[in-house]
Amino acid sequence: MDPVIVREKLESLRRCVARIEERAPPDVAGLTGDPDVQDIAVLNLTRAIQLYVDIGSHASRSEDLAAPATMGDVFEAFQRDSYEVLRA
């Protein structure tokens, strides 16, 4: 994966988060009472998590680190390490 693809994935991640923010109701009742809002939130959260994991997996390969065994490992690695690929 090259820097252009990473930037595209980061932009997709930003769009997912923005979509959730723009459709988020002001309270839990608004969420539980609207199946369409629930679907938008779940779909975009799922996409965002997958994009994050894709980027993190690529970053670990690019920097010759051990491949993450789980999705959680990717999140921990981002918290712990500084990935050069994200500065591209």
PDB file of N, CA, C and O in Angstrom, chain B, residues numbered from 101:
ATOM      1  N   MET B 101       0.860  -1.179   0.000  1.00  0.00           N
ATOM      2  CA  MET B 101       0.000   0.000   0.000  1.00  0.00           C
ATOM      3  C   MET B 101       0.898   1.231   0.000  1.00  0.00           C
ATOM      4  O   MET B 101       1.831   1.333   0.796  1.00  0.00           O
ATOM      5  N   ASP B 102       0.614   2.135  -0.875  1.00  0.00           N
ATOM      6  CA  ASP B 102       1.453   3.324  -0.957  1.00  0.00           C
ATOM      7  C   ASP B 102       0.809   4.499  -0.203  1.00  0.00           C
ATOM      8  O   ASP B 102      -0.337   4.405   0.237  1.00  0.00           O
ATOM      9  N   PRO B 103       1.552   5.603  -0.057  1.00  0.00           N
ATOM     10  CA  PRO B 103       1.039   6.749   0.713  1.00  0.00           C
ATOM     11  C   PRO B 103      -0.277   7.306   0.175  1.00  0.00           C
ATOM     12  O   PRO B 103      -1.098   7.798   0.949  1.00  0.00           O
ATOM     13  N   VAL B 104      -0.486   7.237  -1.118  1.00  0.00           N
ATOM     14  CA  VAL B 104      -1.742   7.737  -1.692  1.00  0.00           C
ATOM     15  C   VAL B 104      -2.918   6.913  -1.179  1.00  0.00           C
ATOM     16  O   VAL B 104      -3.962   7.458  -0.820  1.00  0.00           O
ATOM     17  N   ILE B 105      -2.740   5.616  -1.149  1.00  0.00           N
ATOM     18  CA  ILE B 105      -3.816   4.749  -0.649  1.00  0.00           C
ATOM     19  C   ILE B 105      -4.055   5.001   0.828  1.00  0.00           C
ATOM     20  O   ILE B 105      -5.203   5.034   1.270  1.00  0.00           O
ATOM     21  N   VAL B 106      -2.987   5.181   1.602  1.00  0.00           N
ATOM     22  CA  VAL B 106      -3.147   5.471   3.029  1.00  0.00           C
ATOM     23  C   VAL B 106      -3.928   6.770   3.217  1.00  0.00           C
ATOM     24  O   VAL B 106      -4.839   6.836   4.042  1.00  0.00           O
ATOM     25  N   ARG B 107      -3.573   7.795   2.455  1.00  0.00           N
ATOM     26  CA  ARG B 107      -4.307   9.073   2.549  1.00  0.00           C
ATOM     27  C   ARG B 107      -5.777   8.881   2.184  1.00  0.00           C
ATOM     28  O   ARG B 107      -6.656   9.459   2.823  1.00  0.00           O
ATOM     29  N   GLU B 108      -6.046   8.074   1.159  1.00  0.00           N
ATOM     30  CA  GLU B 108      -7.429   7.814   0.774  1.00  0.00           C
ATOM     31  C   GLU B 108      -8.186   7.089   1.879  1.00  0.00           C
ATOM     32  O   GLU B 108      -9.346   7.395   2.155  1.00  0.00           O
ATOM     33  N   LYS B 109      -7.523   6.128   2.506  1.00  0.00           N
ATOM     34  CA  LYS B 109      -8.166   5.408   3.617  1.00  0.00           C
ATOM     35  C   LYS B 109      -8.416   6.350   4.801  1.00  0.00           C
ATOM     36  O   LYS B 109      -9.459   6.270   5.450  1.00  0.00           O
ATOM     37  N   LEU B 110      -7.463   7.236   5.078  1.00  0.00           N
ATOM     38  CA  LEU B 110      -7.660   8.206   6.149  1.00  0.00           C
ATOM     39  C   LEU B 110      -8.828   9.145   5.835  1.00  0.00           C
ATOM     40  O   LEU B 110      -9.610   9.488   6.721  1.00  0.00           O
ATOM     41  N   GLU B 111      -8.938   9.547   4.594  1.00  0.00           N
ATOM     42  CA  GLU B 111     -10.063  10.403   4.196  1.00  0.00           C
ATOM     43  C   GLU B 111     -11.390   9.656   4.327  1.00  0.00           C
ATOM     44  O   GLU B 111     -12.382  10.236   4.769  1.00  0.00           O
ATOM     45  N   SER B 112     -11.418   8.402   3.954  1.00  0.00           N
ATOM     46  CA  SER B 112     -12.628   7.588   4.131  1.00  0.00           C
ATOM     47  C   SER B 112     -12.981   7.463   5.607  1.00  0.00           C
ATOM     48  O   SER B 112     -14.152   7.521   5.983  1.00  0.00           O
ATOM     49  N   LEU B 113     -11.961   7.292   6.434  1.00  0.00           N
ATOM     50  CA  LEU B 113     -12.173   7.217   7.875  1.00  0.00           C
ATOM     51  C   LEU B 113     -12.775   8.523   8.394  1.00  0.00           C
ATOM     52  O   LEU B 113     -13.708   8.499   9.196  1.00  0.00           O
ATOM     53  N   ARG B 114     -12.252   9.646   7.946  1.00  0.00           N
ATOM     54  CA  ARG B 114     -12.801  10.948   8.354  1.00  0.00           C
ATOM     55  C   ARG B 114     -14.268  11.093   7.929  1.00  0.00           C
ATOM     56  O   ARG B 114     -15.093  11.613   8.680  1.00  0.00           O
ATOM     57  N   ARG B 115     -14.575  10.628   6.723  1.00  0.00           N
ATOM     58  CA  ARG B 115     -15.965  10.713   6.247  1.00  0.00           C
ATOM     59  C   ARG B 115     -16.899   9.856   7.095  1.00  0.00           C
ATOM     60  O   ARG B 115     -18.022  10.269   7.386  1.00  0.00           O
ATOM     61  N   CYS B 116     -16.452   8.678   7.490  1.00  0.00           N
ATOM     62  CA  CYS B 116     -17.272   7.815   8.351  1.00  0.00           C
ATOM     63  C   CYS B 116     -17.576   8.512   9.677  1.00  0.00           C
ATOM     64  O   CYS B 116     -18.720   8.532  10.131  1.00  0.00           O
ATOM     65  N   VAL B 117     -16.551   9.075  10.284  1.00  0.00           N
ATOM     66  CA  VAL B 117     -16.734   9.763  11.563  1.00  0.00           C
ATOM     67  C   VAL B 117     -17.640  10.981  11.391  1.00  0.00           C
ATOM     68  O   VAL B 117     -18.509  11.233  12.226  1.00  0.00           O
ATOM     69  N   ALA B 118     -17.442  11.725  10.325  1.00  0.00           N
ATOM     70  CA  ALA B 118     -18.284  12.899  10.068  1.00  0.00           C
ATOM     71  C   ALA B 118     -19.739  12.498   9.882  1.00  0.00           C
ATOM     72  O   ALA B 118     -20.638  13.182  10.372  1.00  0.00           O
ATOM     73  N   ARG B 119     -19.980  11.404   9.186  1.00  0.00           N
ATOM     74  CA  ARG B 119     -21.358  10.936   8.957  1.00  0.00           C
ATOM     75  C   ARG B 119     -22.021  10.569  10.277  1.00  0.00           C
ATOM     76  O   ARG B 119     -23.192  10.880  10.496  1.00  0.00           O
ATOM     77  N   ILE B 120     -21.288   9.919  11.142  1.00  0.00           N
ATOM     78  CA  ILE B 120     -21.830   9.571  12.460  1.00  0.00           C
ATOM     79  C   ILE B 120     -22.148  10.848  13.231  1.00  0.00           C
ATOM     80  O   ILE B 120     -23.224  10.973  13.816  1.00  0.00           O
ATOM     81  N   GLU B 121     -21.217  11.790  13.232  1.00  0.00           N
ATOM     82  CA  GLU B 121     -21.422  13.040  13.975  1.00  0.00           C
ATOM     83  C   GLU B 121     -22.617  13.826  13.446  1.00  0.00           C
ATOM     84  O   GLU B 121     -23.389  14.381  14.228  1.00  0.00           O
ATOM     85  N   GLU B 122     -22.775  13.878  12.130  1.00  0.00           N
ATOM     86  CA  GLU B 122     -23.875  14.672  11.577  1.00  0.00           C
ATOM     87  C   GLU B 122     -25.236  14.037  11.808  1.00  0.00           C
ATOM     88  O   GLU B 122     -26.247  14.739  11.846  1.00  0.00           O
ATOM     89  N   ARG B 123     -25.277  12.717  11.962  1.00  0.00           N
ATOM     90  CA  ARG B 123     -26.560  12.032  12.157  1.00  0.00           C
ATOM     91  C   ARG B 123     -26.841  11.653  13.609  1.00  0.00           C
ATOM     92  O   ARG B 123     -27.925  11.157  13.916  1.00  0.00           O
ATOM     93  N   ALA B 124     -25.888  11.877  14.497  1.00  0.00           N
ATOM     94  CA  ALA B 124     -26.058  11.491  15.900  1.00  0.00           C
ATOM     95  C   ALA B 124     -27.142  12.342  16.561  1.00  0.00           C
ATOM     96  O   ALA B 124     -27.101  13.570  16.490  1.00  0.00           O
ATOM     97  N   PRO B 125     -28.095  11.696  17.193  1.00  0.00           N
ATOM     98  CA  PRO B 125     -29.125  12.447  17.904  1.00  0.00           C
ATOM     99  C   PRO B 125     -28.552  13.034  19.198  1.00  0.00           C
ATOM    100  O   PRO B 125     -27.497  12.602  19.662  1.00  0.00           O
ATOM    101  N   PRO B 126     -29.237  14.004  19.770  1.00  0.00           N
ATOM    102  CA  PRO B 126     -28.717  14.645  20.981  1.00  0.00           C
ATOM    103  C   PRO B 126     -28.784  13.773  22.230  1.00  0.00           C
ATOM    104  O   PRO B 126     -28.136  14.069  23.234  1.00  0.00           O
ATOM    105  N   ASP B 127     -29.566  12.704  22.168  1.00  0.00           N
ATOM    106  CA  ASP B 127     -29.693  11.841  23.352  1.00  0.00           C
ATOM    107  C   ASP B 127     -29.908  10.386  22.938  1.00  0.00           C
ATOM    108  O   ASP B 127     -30.146  10.089  21.767  1.00  0.00           O
ATOM    109  N   VAL B 128     -29.823   9.498  23.905  1.00  0.00           N
ATOM    110  CA  VAL B 128     -29.965   8.061  23.654  1.00  0.00           C
ATOM    111  C   VAL B 128     -31.361   7.730  23.139  1.00  0.00           C
ATOM    112  O   VAL B 128     -31.515   6.846  22.296  1.00  0.00           O
ATOM    113  N   ALA B 129     -32.362   8.417  23.628  1.00  0.00           N
ATOM    114  CA  ALA B 129     -33.733   8.147  23.183  1.00  0.00           C
ATOM    115  C   ALA B 129     -33.863   8.371  21.675  1.00  0.00           C
ATOM    116  O   ALA B 129     -34.565   7.625  20.993  1.00  0.00           O
ATOM    117  N   GLY B 130     -33.199   9.374  21.170  1.00  0.00           N
ATOM    118  CA  GLY B 130     -33.228   9.623  19.739  1.00  0.00           C
ATOM    119  C   GLY B 130     -32.572   8.512  18.944  1.00  0.00           C
ATOM    120  O   GLY B 130     -32.974   8.227  17.816  1.00  0.00           O
ATOM    121  N   LEU B 131     -31.573   7.892  19.523  1.00  0.00           N
ATOM    122  CA  LEU B 131     -30.897   6.776  18.863  1.00  0.00           C
ATOM    123  C   LEU B 131     -31.746   5.512  18.927  1.00  0.00           C
ATOM    124  O   LEU B 131     -31.939   4.834  17.917  1.00  0.00           O
ATOM    125  N   THR B 132     -32.243   5.203  20.094  1.00  0.00           N
ATOM    126  CA  THR B 132     -33.010   3.965  20.252  1.00  0.00           C
ATOM    127  C   THR B 132     -34.342   4.018  19.527  1.00  0.00           C
ATOM    128  O   THR B 132     -34.909   2.977  19.191  1.00  0.00           O
ATOM    129  N   GLY B 133     -34.845   5.211  19.283  1.00  0.00           N
ATOM    130  CA  GLY B 133     -36.139   5.339  18.625  1.00  0.00           C
ATOM    131  C   GLY B 133     -36.076   5.481  17.119  1.00  0.00           C
ATOM    132  O   GLY B 133     -37.117   5.611  16.475  1.00  0.00           O
ATOM    133  N   ASP B 134     -34.894   5.461  16.542  1.00  0.00           N
ATOM    134  CA  ASP B 134     -34.777   5.683  15.103  1.00  0.00           C
ATOM    135  C   ASP B 134     -33.875   4.617  14.475  1.00  0.00           C
ATOM    136  O   ASP B 134     -32.650   4.730  14.528  1.00  0.00           O
ATOM    137  N   PRO B 135     -34.476   3.588  13.885  1.00  0.00           N
ATOM    138  CA  PRO B 135     -33.671   2.511  13.294  1.00  0.00           C
ATOM    139  C   PRO B 135     -32.762   2.983  12.158  1.00  0.00           C
ATOM    140  O   PRO B 135     -31.701   2.399  11.939  1.00  0.00           O
ATOM    141  N   ASP B 136     -33.158   4.026  11.436  1.00  0.00           N
ATOM    142  CA  ASP B 136     -32.304   4.532  10.365  1.00  0.00           C
ATOM    143  C   ASP B 136     -31.023   5.142  10.922  1.00  0.00           C
ATOM    144  O   ASP B 136     -29.942   4.935  10.370  1.00  0.00           O
ATOM    145  N   VAL B 137     -31.141   5.885  12.003  1.00  0.00           N
ATOM    146  CA  VAL B 137     -29.954   6.465  12.641  1.00  0.00           C
ATOM    147  C   VAL B 137     -29.066   5.352  13.190  1.00  0.00           C
ATOM    148  O   VAL B 137     -27.841   5.428  13.095  1.00  0.00           O
ATOM    149  N   GLN B 138     -29.678   4.329  13.758  1.00  0.00           N
ATOM    150  CA  GLN B 138     -28.909   3.187  14.243  1.00  0.00           C
ATOM    151  C   GLN B 138     -28.127   2.532  13.108  1.00  0.00           C
ATOM    152  O   GLN B 138     -26.951   2.207  13.267  1.00  0.00           O
ATOM    153  N   ASP B 139     -28.780   2.341  11.968  1.00  0.00           N
ATOM    154  CA  ASP B 139     -28.116   1.731  10.823  1.00  0.00           C
ATOM    155  C   ASP B 139     -26.946   2.581  10.327  1.00  0.00           C
ATOM    156  O   ASP B 139     -25.877   2.056  10.017  1.00  0.00           O
ATOM    157  N   ILE B 140     -27.154   3.879  10.256  1.00  0.00           N
ATOM    158  CA  ILE B 140     -26.082   4.782   9.820  1.00  0.00           C
ATOM    159  C   ILE B 140     -24.898   4.695  10.779  1.00  0.00           C
ATOM    160  O   ILE B 140     -23.745   4.629  10.352  1.00  0.00           O
ATOM    161  N   ALA B 141     -25.190   4.695  12.071  1.00  0.00           N
ATOM    162  CA  ALA B 141     -24.119   4.625  13.071  1.00  0.00           C
ATOM    163  C   ALA B 141     -23.367   3.300  12.985  1.00  0.00           C
ATOM    164  O   ALA B 141     -22.137   3.286  12.962  1.00  0.00           O
ATOM    165  N   VAL B 142     -24.094   2.194  12.936  1.00  0.00           N
ATOM    166  CA  VAL B 142     -23.451   0.882  12.899  1.00  0.00           C
ATOM    167  C   VAL B 142     -22.622   0.709  11.627  1.00  0.00           C
ATOM    168  O   VAL B 142     -21.480   0.253  11.685  1.00  0.00           O
ATOM    169  N   LEU B 143     -23.188   1.067  10.498  1.00  0.00           N
ATOM    170  CA  LEU B 143     -22.476   0.922   9.236  1.00  0.00           C
ATOM    171  C   LEU B 143     -21.187   1.744   9.225  1.00  0.00           C
ATOM    172  O   LEU B 143     -20.130   1.246   8.839  1.00  0.00           O
ATOM    173  N   ASN B 144     -21.280   2.983   9.645  1.00  0.00           N
ATOM    174  CA  ASN B 144     -20.100   3.849   9.609  1.00  0.00           C
ATOM    175  C   ASN B 144     -19.089   3.496  10.683  1.00  0.00           C
ATOM    176  O   ASN B 144     -17.888   3.645  10.457  1.00  0.00           O
ATOM    177  N   LEU B 145     -19.530   3.035  11.838  1.00  0.00           N
ATOM    178  CA  LEU B 145     -18.585   2.553  12.854  1.00  0.00           C
ATOM    179  C   LEU B 145     -17.845   1.314  12.354  1.00  0.00           C
ATOM    180  O   LEU B 145     -16.633   1.188  12.533  1.00  0.00           O
ATOM    181  N   THR B 146     -18.576   0.413  11.733  1.00  0.00           N
ATOM    182  CA  THR B 146     -17.954  -0.797  11.190  1.00  0.00           C
ATOM    183  C   THR B 146     -16.931  -0.439  10.127  1.00  0.00           C
ATOM    184  O   THR B 146     -15.817  -0.963  10.125  1.00  0.00           O
ATOM    185  N   ARG B 147     -17.306   0.446   9.231  1.00  0.00           N
ATOM    186  CA  ARG B 147     -16.366   0.881   8.188  1.00  0.00           C
ATOM    187  C   ARG B 147     -15.140   1.562   8.798  1.00  0.00           C
ATOM    188  O   ARG B 147     -14.010   1.299   8.387  1.00  0.00           O
ATOM    189  N   ALA B 148     -15.365   2.430   9.772  1.00  0.00           N
ATOM    190  CA  ALA B 148     -14.258   3.158  10.393  1.00  0.00           C
ATOM    191  C   ALA B 148     -13.286   2.203  11.076  1.00  0.00           C
ATOM    192  O   ALA B 148     -12.070   2.355  10.955  1.00  0.00           O
ATOM    193  N   ILE B 149     -13.817   1.235  11.784  1.00  0.00           N
ATOM    194  CA  ILE B 149     -12.955   0.262  12.464  1.00  0.00           C
ATOM    195  C   ILE B 149     -12.144  -0.522  11.449  1.00  0.00           C
ATOM    196  O   ILE B 149     -10.948  -0.734  11.645  1.00  0.00           O
ATOM    197  N   GLN B 150     -12.779  -0.957  10.363  1.00  0.00           N
ATOM    198  CA  GLN B 150     -12.062  -1.728   9.356  1.00  0.00           C
ATOM    199  C   GLN B 150     -10.976  -0.890   8.686  1.00  0.00           C
ATOM    200  O   GLN B 150      -9.873  -1.381   8.446  1.00  0.00           O
ATOM    201  N   LEU B 151     -11.282   0.362   8.385  1.00  0.00           N
ATOM    202  CA  LEU B 151     -10.273   1.244   7.797  1.00  0.00           C
ATOM    203  C   LEU B 151      -9.091   1.434   8.745  1.00  0.00           C
ATOM    204  O   LEU B 151      -7.937   1.388   8.319  1.00  0.00           O
ATOM    205  N   TYR B 152      -9.376   1.645  10.018  1.00  0.00           N
ATOM    206  CA  TYR B 152      -8.338   1.829  11.028  1.00  0.00           C
ATOM    207  C   TYR B 152      -7.443   0.592  11.101  1.00  0.00           C
ATOM    208  O   TYR B 152      -6.218   0.703  11.159  1.00  0.00           O
ATOM    209  N   VAL B 153      -8.069  -0.582  11.098  1.00  0.00           N
ATOM    210  CA  VAL B 153      -7.315  -1.833  11.158  1.00  0.00           C
ATOM    211  C   VAL B 153      -6.485  -2.028   9.889  1.00  0.00           C
ATOM    212  O   VAL B 153      -5.334  -2.460   9.956  1.00  0.00           O
ATOM    213  N   ASP B 154      -7.074  -1.708   8.730  1.00  0.00           N
ATOM    214  CA  ASP B 154      -6.320  -1.812   7.472  1.00  0.00           C
ATOM    215  C   ASP B 154      -5.076  -0.928   7.502  1.00  0.00           C
ATOM    216  O   ASP B 154      -3.986  -1.364   7.132  1.00  0.00           O
ATOM    217  N   ILE B 155      -5.245   0.303   7.940  1.00  0.00           N
ATOM    218  CA  ILE B 155      -4.120   1.239   7.998  1.00  0.00           C
ATOM    219  C   ILE B 155      -3.074   0.739   8.992  1.00  0.00           C
ATOM    220  O   ILE B 155      -1.878   0.762   8.702  1.00  0.00           O
ATOM    221  N   GLY B 156      -3.514   0.295  10.138  1.00  0.00           N
ATOM    222  CA  GLY B 156      -2.578  -0.198  11.155  1.00  0.00           C
ATOM    223  C   GLY B 156      -1.841  -1.446  10.720  1.00  0.00           C
ATOM    224  O   GLY B 156      -0.651  -1.595  10.998  1.00  0.00           O
ATOM    225  N   SER B 157      -2.534  -2.341  10.043  1.00  0.00           N
ATOM    226  CA  SER B 157      -1.875  -3.552   9.546  1.00  0.00           C
ATOM    227  C   SER B 157      -0.815  -3.198   8.517  1.00  0.00           C
ATOM    228  O   SER B 157       0.283  -3.754   8.520  1.00  0.00           O
ATOM    229  N   HIS B 158      -1.156  -2.273   7.644  1.00  0.00           N
ATOM    230  CA  HIS B 158      -0.182  -1.824   6.651  1.00  0.00           C
ATOM    231  C   HIS B 158       1.016  -1.156   7.333  1.00  0.00           C
ATOM    232  O   HIS B 158       2.166  -1.395   6.964  1.00  0.00           O
ATOM    233  N   ALA B 159       0.734  -0.332   8.312  1.00  0.00           N
ATOM    234  CA  ALA B 159       1.815   0.370   9.009  1.00  0.00           C
ATOM    235  C   ALA B 159       2.775  -0.614   9.660  1.00  0.00           C
ATOM    236  O   ALA B 159       3.991  -0.433   9.597  1.00  0.00           O
ATOM    237  N   SER B 160       2.239  -1.647  10.280  1.00  0.00           N
ATOM    238  CA  SER B 160       3.125  -2.616  10.937  1.00  0.00           C
ATOM    239  C   SER B 160       3.987  -3.352   9.904  1.00  0.00           C
ATOM    240  O   SER B 160       5.156  -3.640  10.162  1.00  0.00           O
ATOM    241  N   ARG B 161       3.411  -3.653   8.742  1.00  0.00           N
ATOM    242  CA  ARG B 161       4.194  -4.314   7.683  1.00  0.00           C
ATOM    243  C   ARG B 161       5.249  -3.364   7.123  1.00  0.00           C
ATOM    244  O   ARG B 161       6.387  -3.764   6.875  1.00  0.00           O
ATOM    245  N   SER B 162       4.871  -2.125   6.929  1.00  0.00           N
ATOM    246  CA  SER B 162       5.795  -1.145   6.354  1.00  0.00           C
ATOM    247  C   SER B 162       6.987  -0.884   7.254  1.00  0.00           C
ATOM    248  O   SER B 162       8.069  -0.546   6.775  1.00  0.00           O
ATOM    249  N   GLU B 163       6.796  -1.038   8.531  1.00  0.00           N
ATOM    250  CA  GLU B 163       7.867  -0.752   9.483  1.00  0.00           C
ATOM    251  C   GLU B 163       8.494  -2.030  10.039  1.00  0.00           C
ATOM    252  O   GLU B 163       9.199  -2.005  11.048  1.00  0.00           O
ATOM    253  N   ASP B 164       8.222  -3.146   9.358  1.00  0.00           N
ATOM    254  CA  ASP B 164       8.802  -4.444   9.735  1.00  0.00           C
ATOM    255  C   ASP B 164       8.525  -4.827  11.184  1.00  0.00           C
ATOM    256  O   ASP B 164       9.378  -5.402  11.860  1.00  0.00           O
ATOM    257  N   LEU B 165       7.328  -4.504  11.650  1.00  0.00           N
ATOM    258  CA  LEU B 165       6.912  -4.920  12.990  1.00  0.00           C
ATOM    259  C   LEU B 165       6.137  -6.222  12.877  1.00  0.00           C
ATOM    260  O   LEU B 165       5.682  -6.591  11.794  1.00  0.00           O
ATOM    261  N   ALA B 166       5.993  -6.900  13.971  1.00  0.00           N
ATOM    262  CA  ALA B 166       5.213  -8.140  13.966  1.00  0.00           C
ATOM    263  C   ALA B 166       3.782  -7.838  13.546  1.00  0.00           C
ATOM    264  O   ALA B 166       3.202  -6.831  13.952  1.00  0.00           O
ATOM    265  N   ALA B 167       3.230  -8.707  12.743  1.00  0.00           N
ATOM    266  CA  ALA B 167       1.850  -8.522  12.296  1.00  0.00           C
ATOM    267  C   ALA B 167       0.907  -8.636  13.487  1.00  0.00           C
ATOM    268  O   ALA B 167       1.056  -9.543  14.307  1.00  0.00           O
ATOM    269  N   PRO B 168      -0.057  -7.735  13.594  1.00  0.00           N
ATOM    270  CA  PRO B 168      -1.026  -7.815  14.684  1.00  0.00           C
ATOM    271  C   PRO B 168      -1.835  -9.104  14.576  1.00  0.00           C
ATOM    272  O   PRO B 168      -2.274  -9.477  13.488  1.00  0.00           O
ATOM    273  N   ALA B 169      -2.031  -9.778  15.697  1.00  0.00           N
ATOM    274  CA  ALA B 169      -2.790 -11.027  15.705  1.00  0.00           C
ATOM    275  C   ALA B 169      -4.293 -10.771  15.767  1.00  0.00           C
ATOM    276  O   ALA B 169      -5.089 -11.583  15.297  1.00  0.00           O
ATOM    277  N   THR B 170      -4.671  -9.646  16.344  1.00  0.00           N
ATOM    278  CA  THR B 170      -6.091  -9.322  16.487  1.00  0.00           C
ATOM    279  C   THR B 170      -6.321  -7.860  16.121  1.00  0.00           C
ATOM    280  O   THR B 170      -5.381  -7.074  16.011  1.00  0.00           O
ATOM    281  N   MET B 171      -7.573  -7.522  15.937  1.00  0.00           N
ATOM    282  CA  MET B 171      -7.906  -6.124  15.684  1.00  0.00           C
ATOM    283  C   MET B 171      -7.499  -5.273  16.885  1.00  0.00           C
ATOM    284  O   MET B 171      -7.028  -4.148  16.720  1.00  0.00           O
ATOM    285  N   GLY B 172      -7.676  -5.798  18.070  1.00  0.00           N
ATOM    286  CA  GLY B 172      -7.285  -5.083  19.276  1.00  0.00           C
ATOM    287  C   GLY B 172      -5.798  -4.769  19.303  1.00  0.00           C
ATOM    288  O   GLY B 172      -5.383  -3.719  19.796  1.00  0.00           O
ATOM    289  N   ASP B 173      -5.002  -5.685  18.772  1.00  0.00           N
ATOM    290  CA  ASP B 173      -3.554  -5.453  18.710  1.00  0.00           C
ATOM    291  C   ASP B 173      -3.228  -4.237  17.858  1.00  0.00           C
ATOM    292  O   ASP B 173      -2.283  -3.507  18.157  1.00  0.00           O
ATOM    293  N   VAL B 174      -4.002  -4.011  16.798  1.00  0.00           N
ATOM    294  CA  VAL B 174      -3.777  -2.842  15.951  1.00  0.00           C
ATOM    295  C   VAL B 174      -4.019  -1.567  16.752  1.00  0.00           C
ATOM    296  O   VAL B 174      -3.224  -0.629  16.687  1.00  0.00           O
ATOM    297  N   PHE B 175      -5.111  -1.531  17.504  1.00  0.00           N
ATOM    298  CA  PHE B 175      -5.418  -0.354  18.312  1.00  0.00           C
ATOM    299  C   PHE B 175      -4.333  -0.113  19.358  1.00  0.00           C
ATOM    300  O   PHE B 175      -3.934   1.029  19.589  1.00  0.00           O
ATOM    301  N   GLU B 176      -3.859  -1.177  19.984  1.00  0.00           N
ATOM    302  CA  GLU B 176      -2.797  -1.040  20.978  1.00  0.00           C
ATOM    303  C   GLU B 176      -1.507  -0.543  20.332  1.00  0.00           C
ATOM    304  O   GLU B 176      -0.798   0.276  20.916  1.00  0.00           O
ATOM    305  N   ALA B 177      -1.202  -1.024  19.146  1.00  0.00           N
ATOM    306  CA  ALA B 177       0.018  -0.592  18.460  1.00  0.00           C
ATOM    307  C   ALA B 177      -0.050   0.888  18.107  1.00  0.00           C
ATOM    308  O   ALA B 177       0.943   1.602  18.243  1.00  0.00           O
ATOM    309  N   PHE B 178      -1.219   1.357  17.651  1.00  0.00           N
ATOM    310  CA  PHE B 178      -1.357   2.781  17.353  1.00  0.00           C
ATOM    311  C   PHE B 178      -1.156   3.622  18.612  1.00  0.00           C
ATOM    312  O   PHE B 178      -0.564   4.700  18.564  1.00  0.00           O
ATOM    313  N   GLN B 179      -1.644   3.127  19.710  1.00  0.00           N
ATOM    314  CA  GLN B 179      -1.510   3.866  20.962  1.00  0.00           C
ATOM    315  C   GLN B 179      -0.047   3.903  21.406  1.00  0.00           C
ATOM    316  O   GLN B 179       0.410   4.904  21.959  1.00  0.00           O
ATOM    317  N   ARG B 180       0.669   2.842  21.171  1.00  0.00           N
ATOM    318  CA  ARG B 180       2.029   2.675  21.673  1.00  0.00           C
ATOM    319  C   ARG B 180       3.092   3.214  20.718  1.00  0.00           C
ATOM    320  O   ARG B 180       4.084   3.794  21.159  1.00  0.00           O
ATOM    321  N   ASP B 181       2.890   3.027  19.420  1.00  0.00           N
ATOM    322  CA  ASP B 181       3.930   3.297  18.430  1.00  0.00           C
ATOM    323  C   ASP B 181       3.590   4.521  17.580  1.00  0.00           C
ATOM    324  O   ASP B 181       2.439   4.946  17.486  1.00  0.00           O
ATOM    325  N   SER B 182       4.607   5.050  16.987  1.00  0.00           N
ATOM    326  CA  SER B 182       4.444   6.141  16.023  1.00  0.00           C
ATOM    327  C   SER B 182       4.724   5.566  14.646  1.00  0.00           C
ATOM    328  O   SER B 182       5.840   5.125  14.370  1.00  0.00           O
ATOM    329  N   TYR B 183       3.715   5.567  13.780  1.00  0.00           N
ATOM    330  CA  TYR B 183       3.858   4.971  12.459  1.00  0.00           C
ATOM    331  C   TYR B 183       4.248   6.005  11.422  1.00  0.00           C
ATOM    332  O   TYR B 183       3.554   7.004  11.230  1.00  0.00           O
ATOM    333  N   GLU B 184       5.357   5.760  10.759  1.00  0.00           N
ATOM    334  CA  GLU B 184       5.839   6.643   9.705  1.00  0.00           C
ATOM    335  C   GLU B 184       4.829   6.751   8.564  1.00  0.00           C
ATOM    336  O   GLU B 184       4.674   7.823   7.980  1.00  0.00           O
ATOM    337  N   VAL B 185       4.153   5.677   8.246  1.00  0.00           N
ATOM    338  CA  VAL B 185       3.224   5.663   7.123  1.00  0.00           C
ATOM    339  C   VAL B 185       2.106   6.697   7.301  1.00  0.00           C
ATOM    340  O   VAL B 185       1.551   7.175   6.311  1.00  0.00           O
ATOM    341  N   LEU B 186       1.776   7.040   8.512  1.00  0.00           N
ATOM    342  CA  LEU B 186       0.698   7.993   8.754  1.00  0.00           C
ATOM    343  C   LEU B 186       1.166   9.433   8.540  1.00  0.00           C
ATOM    344  O   LEU B 186       0.346  10.350   8.492  1.00  0.00           O
ATOM    345  N   ARG B 187       2.447   9.631   8.414  1.00  0.00           N
ATOM    346  CA  ARG B 187       2.976  10.963   8.152  1.00  0.00           C
ATOM    347  C   ARG B 187       3.149  11.217   6.661  1.00  0.00           C
ATOM    348  O   ARG B 187       3.589  12.292   6.251  1.00  0.00           O
ATOM    349  N   ALA B 188       2.801  10.226   5.859  1.00  0.00           N
ATOM    350  CA  ALA B 188       2.983  10.334   4.408  1.00  0.00           C
ATOM    351  C   ALA B 188       2.030  11.350   3.799  1.00  0.00           C
ATOM    352  O   ALA B 188       2.049  11.566   2.587  1.00  0.00           O
TER     353      ALA B 188
END
